[in-house]
Amino acid sequence: MSDEIKRHLLSLLEPCGQTHLLHFWDSLIAAEKERLATQIQAVDWPKVTAWAKKLLDPAASEAAGIPFDRLVPAPYQPLHPETPKQEEFHKASIARGLEMLRTGKVAAFTVAGGQGTRLGFSAPKGTFPLTPLRHKSLFQIFAEGLLRLQEKYGTTIPWYIMTSHVTDAATREFFQTHGYFGLNPANVRFFAQANFPAFGLDGKALLESPSSLVLSPNGHGGSFAALKDSGALDDMEARGITTLTYWQVDNPLTIECDPLFIGMHDLSGSDMSSRALIKRDPKEKLGHFCMLDGHLTIVEYSDMPDSLLYQQEADGRLRYRAGSPAIHVLSTAFIRRMTGADSASLQPHRANKKVPHITLDGAQVTPEAPNAIKLELFIFDALPFARNPLVLEGDRAEQFAPVKNKEGNDSPESSRDALLHRTQRWCQLAGIPFPQKADGSPDAIVELSPRSFVDVEDLAAAKDRLPPITAGAQLYLE
Ligand code: UTP
């Protein structure tokens, strides 16, 4: 039996030059053989090794494939309407978005399969305790927000959460331990994305141990296939969901269901829509919304030459100023199309990594410098395939403060600070006095419960029952 399996595995690996992965086979016990066989069979070797070979070719850097002379900035809808026509479009979009939410056409979709290496937190990033007073996790912030939105719109908003082999078990357990934060478990669905093997710089896939490959989640672009393969897409269609609001687990400021954005997506007949933030400076690390031969596309900041990054309009604004915070709206029909047998497939990107592994003589390698590549699919690479893709300007202070790094920019501290500033602004707009320091910054730590407040309107409605906020106070409002 074992010989038969080995022959089968060899037939998969041989044409792709990867038979070294069976080097230890004969010394493995049955359970180890089974594990290795399962891992090997889950990989589409011809496709993945061809990708690795291409990405390892020194002549083929990703930027080298981009015809910069044909690139132009992508148009976007302004956040605040500038003409009567745009004003009308905004109004109609909000009405449409509200109708879609109320009639149960919208689901939430969060990608939470990443390894979160930069944050250096050993559990899944969604479980990171972020809020200043109650130490609510990112998952709890989103769950409570969804509870409030369901109540507000008198609807059900199913929540689909993509995990990976790295985060799946701990994520499910976290929700169970916390009673799903009050959500109905029937409306929360977890599904794991697939993995790609890591490759050494010689194009050979790496072994983590004699019976295991080095595997890593295949990027947020892996969500299309995962939605389909897990049955989540079928489930959405059976529920009558047409539209997904997509966010990444590390952005606690995200507006989970924005009627304007959802409605504009729908009225535009768009397959996939994106929020854009105006870049703070040319070197800010956001992907750029561009048009290439009539198709919307995102060009990564690292691929853009300085000559384009620094280009300015006559009025001094950056020409390539629309950056991507990875906030999208997707149509389920588009996901179906992207995962159909004859659909165009996403191409992976290369990440240079320090990858511990074993050699064929069994020695452990713990590299000091990048020694391998990991392949990752990006969800935004679907944009060129989308019909009528829409880009809508967003408001950074209102909707984007990701938790990426341990400290400094995009850290828990900066994200918490952005939350507090947003709370201060919401209070002021709702007519609730908020103590401030001489420089205008908040002079109290106030945490809003997303279960009660998802916008200024919610706060304004509760104004008369809330305690006053005094200077230096630490106050949780619910
Ligand atoms: P990042 O690219 O920032 O990666 O993911 P990360 O894993 O969170 O952090 P680093 O780079 O290891 O420090 C952006 C979003 O995409 C999700 C992440 O969970 C996060 O919400 N993601 C990323 C996946 O769901 N799967 C992946 O394979 C990669």
Residues whose N, C-alpha, C, O or C-beta is under 5 A from the ligand:
A	BS01	UTP	V111 A112 G113 G114 Q115 G116 T117 R118 L119 M162 P217 N218 G219 H220 Q248 V249 D250 K404
